[in-house]
């Protein structure tokens, strides 16, 4: 495949140094996109919360105005690339009221929804994250939260929809089908998309999120698709998109989505 074809895909998952575990500002990601030949990206750094949830992994409320200003700077400075204004917002029980009010204040183009913890507030490591406990329980609780994320109506795209596999939880289709498919049905009913997240190819699992079988189940349900590098450094913008495009086709997708003003349109997969 001609790599320039994959460059036609928008990268809808990039970060910012304000989250304190990434490097570079929005303008740096836009410049990297321009060098790579990408025409569109979304800045989707980790959304702040009002309750101390995961503060070590996201920007603060006080920093959000700087984030908004940085997106505007990137739009002015890198005119060859369309820069969408977005956030990646974790779903956890009780987040709904704050997120609904917070997101209404800003002209967002896209909102990514993520599950990073099963119970962030627990002091029991087997209850808190995605790396401890019986695999069956982790997958069940993870996909239950994913379904609740979809039902909330707050998000446009579900990110890295089989993230527990990064932490040693086997993503065998026979093992997860009973919990993953109902969650995908809820995503479909909500009219949402999922992403092919290429960061898995640089993680120890050496596999994109989600796995091929999850992508196939999503395609069978007519769920929308976007592509995201989950770049935490500017050099990763658009990384792995050639392979991601091939994976999308093999899973049965023929089109993907663009987002603007939290509304989507479709485009045929290139090539």
C-alpha positions in Angstrom: 0.0 0.0 0.0 1.2 3.5 -0.8 1.9 5.2 2.6 0.5 8.4 1.2 -2.9 6.8 1.1 -2.9 6.2 4.8 -2.0 9.8 5.3 -5.5 10.7 4.1 -6.9 9.4 7.4 -7.5 12.0 10.1 -5.7 11.3 13.4 -8.3 11.8 16.1 -6.3 11.0 19.2 -3.4 13.2 20.2 -2.2 14.6 23.5 -0.5 17.6 25.0 2.1 18.3 27.7 -0.5 19.7 30.0 -1.6 16.2 31.0 1.9 15.7 32.5 2.7 12.4 30.8 3.0 13.6 27.2 5.4 16.0 25.5 4.7 18.9 23.1 1.9 21.3 22.5 -0.9 21.2 20.0 1.1 23.2 17.5 3.9 20.7 17.6 1.5 17.8 16.8 0.0 19.9 13.9 3.5 20.5 12.5 4.3 16.9 12.7 1.1 16.0 10.9 1.9 18.5 8.2 5.4 16.9 7.7 3.7 13.4 7.6 1.2 14.6 5.0 -1.8 14.3 7.2 -4.6 16.8 6.5 -6.5 16.6 9.7 -5.9 15.9 13.4 -7.8 16.3 16.6 -6.2 17.6 19.8 -7.8 15.3 22.5 -5.9 15.7 25.7 -7.1 14.3 29.0 -10.1 16.3 30.2 -9.9 17.7 33.8 -12.4 16.7 36.5 -13.7 18.4 39.5 -13.3 15.5 41.9 -9.6 14.6 41.9 -10.1 11.7 39.5 -6.7 10.6 38.1 -5.1 14.1 38.6 -1.7 12.6 37.9 -2.8 11.8 34.3 -4.7 14.8 33.2 -4.6 18.6 32.9 -6.1 20.7 35.7 -9.2 22.8 35.5 -7.0 25.9 35.7 -5.0 24.8 32.7 -7.9 24.3 30.3 -8.0 27.8 29.1 -4.3 27.4 28.0 -5.3 24.2 26.2 -8.0 26.1 24.3 -5.5 28.8 23.4 -3.0 26.3 22.2 -5.6 24.7 19.8 -6.3 28.2 18.4 -2.6 28.8 18.0 -2.1 25.6 16.1 -5.0 26.5 13.8 -3.3 29.9 13.0 0.2 28.6 12.6 -0.3 25.3 10.7 -2.9 26.1 8.0 -2.1 23.0 6.0 -3.7 20.9 8.7 -7.3 21.1 10.0 -7.0 21.0 13.8 -10.1 19.8 15.6 -10.8 20.7 19.2 -11.4 17.7 21.4 -10.9 16.0 24.7 -10.5 12.5 26.0 -12.8 12.2 29.0 -12.7 9.2 31.3 -16.0 7.6 32.2 -16.6 6.6 35.8 -19.8 6.5 37.9 -20.6 10.0 39.0 -18.8 11.8 36.2 -21.9 12.6 34.2 -23.2 15.8 35.8 -19.8 17.5 35.7 -18.9 16.4 32.2 -22.3 17.5 30.8 -21.9 21.0 32.2 -18.2 21.3 31.4 -18.5 20.2 27.8 -21.5 22.5 27.1 -19.2 25.5 27.8 -16.8 24.8 24.8 -17.2 24.5 21.0 -15.9 20.9 21.0 -15.5 19.0 17.7 -15.1 15.5 19.2 -15.2 13.8 22.6 -13.4 10.6 23.2 -14.6 8.3 26.0 -12.2 6.1 27.9 -12.2 3.5 30.6 -8.8 3.4 32.4 -10.0 2.1 35.8 -12.6 -0.3 37.1 -12.8 1.6 40.5 -10.3 4.4 40.8 -11.4 5.1 44.3 -10.7 1.6 45.7 -7.7 0.9 47.9 -7.8 -2.7 46.8 -5.5 -3.1 43.8 -7.7 -6.0 42.6 -10.6 -3.6 42.3 -8.9 -0.5 41.1 -7.3 -0.9 37.7 -7.2 -3.3 34.7 -4.2 -5.3 35.7 -5.2 -7.3 38.8 -7.8 -10.0 39.5 -9.3 -12.8 37.5 -9.4 -12.1 33.8 -13.1 -13.0 33.5 -14.0 -10.4 36.2 -11.8 -7.7 34.7 -13.3 -8.1 31.2 -16.9 -8.2 32.6 -16.5 -5.1 34.7 -14.6 -3.3 31.9 -17.2 -3.9 29.3 -20.0 -3.1 31.7 -18.5 0.3 32.2 -18.0 0.6 28.5 -21.7 0.0 28.0 -22.6 2.6 30.6 -20.2 5.0 28.9 -22.2 4.5 25.7 -25.6 4.8 27.4 -24.5 8.2 29.0 -24.8 10.0 25.7 -21.8 12.2 26.6 -19.2 10.9 24.1 -18.7 10.5 20.4 -16.0 7.8 20.2 -15.0 4.9 22.5 -11.2 4.7 22.7 -9.0 1.5 22.9 -12.0 -0.8 23.4 -10.0 -3.8 24.7 -7.5 -2.0 26.9 -7.2 -4.8 29.5 -5.1 -6.9 27.1 -2.3 -4.4 27.6 -2.1 -5.5 31.3 -2.0 -9.2 30.6 -5.7 -10.1 30.3 -6.1 -12.5 27.3 -8.4 -11.1 24.6 -9.5 -14.5 23.4 -12.7 -14.1 21.4 -14.3 -17.1 23.0 -13.6 -15.7 26.5 -14.8 -12.1 25.9 -17.6 -12.4 23.4 -20.3 -12.7 26.0 -19.3 -9.4 27.6 -17.9 -7.5 24.6 -20.7 -8.0 22.2 -23.4 -6.5 24.5 -21.2 -3.5 25.1 -20.8 -3.1 21.3 -24.5 -3.3 20.9 -24.9 -0.4 23.3 -22.3 1.6 21.4 -24.2 0.9 18.2 -27.5 2.0 19.7 -25.8 5.2 20.8 -24.7 6.0 17.3 -21.1 6.2 18.4 -17.8 5.2 16.8 -14.8 3.3 18.0 -11.2 3.9 17.1 -8.4 1.8 15.8 -5.8 2.9 18.2 -2.3 2.3 16.9 -0.4 2.8 20.2 -0.8 -0.9 20.9 1.8 -1.6 18.3 4.4 0.2 20.4 3.2 -1.4 23.7 4.4 -4.8 24.8 1.3 -6.5 23.2 2.4 -5.4 19.7 -1.2 -5.3 18.6 -3.6 -2.4 17.8 -6.6 -1.7 20.0 -9.0 -3.3 19.5 -8.1 -6.8 18.3 -9.3 -8.0 14.9 -12.3 -10.0 16.3 -13.6 -7.0 18.3 -13.3 -4.9 15.1 -15.2 -7.5 13.2 -18.0 -7.5 15.7 -18.1 -3.7 15.5 -18.3 -3.7 11.7 -21.1 -6.3 11.8 -23.1 -3.9 14.0 -22.5 -0.8 11.8 -20.5 1.0 14.4 -18.6 4.0 13.1 -14.8 4.0 12.9 -12.1 6.6 13.4 -8.3 6.3 13.5 -6.1 7.5 16.3 -2.4 7.3 17.1 -2.9 8.2 20.8 0.3 10.1 20.3 1.9 11.3 23.5 4.8 12.9 21.5 4.6 14.8 18.2 6.7 12.3 16.3 3.9 9.6 16.6 1.2 11.5 14.8 -0.3 9.2 12.1 2.0 6.3 13.3 0.9 2.9 12.1 -2.0 4.2 9.9 -1.0 2.1 6.9 -1.4 -1.1 9.0 -4.5 0.3 10.6 -6.2 0.9 7.3 -5.5 -2.6 6.2 -6.8 -3.9 9.5 -10.0 -1.9 9.0 -10.6 -3.4 5.6 -9.9 -6.9 6.8 -12.5 -6.5 9.6 -15.1 -5.5 7.1 -15.1 -1.7 7.3 -15.5 0.2 4.0 -15.9 3.8 5.5 -14.8 5.9 8.4 -16.0 9.1 10.1 -14.9 12.7 10.2 -16.1 14.8 13.2 -16.7 18.6 13.4 -18.9 20.4 15.9 -19.7 16.9 17.4 -21.4 15.9 14.2 -20.1 13.2 11.9 -19.9 12.5 8.2 -18.5 9.5 6.5 -15.8 9.0 3.9 -14.9 5.9 2.0 -11.7 4.2 3.2 -9.0 5.3 0.7 -7.0 3.0 -1.6 
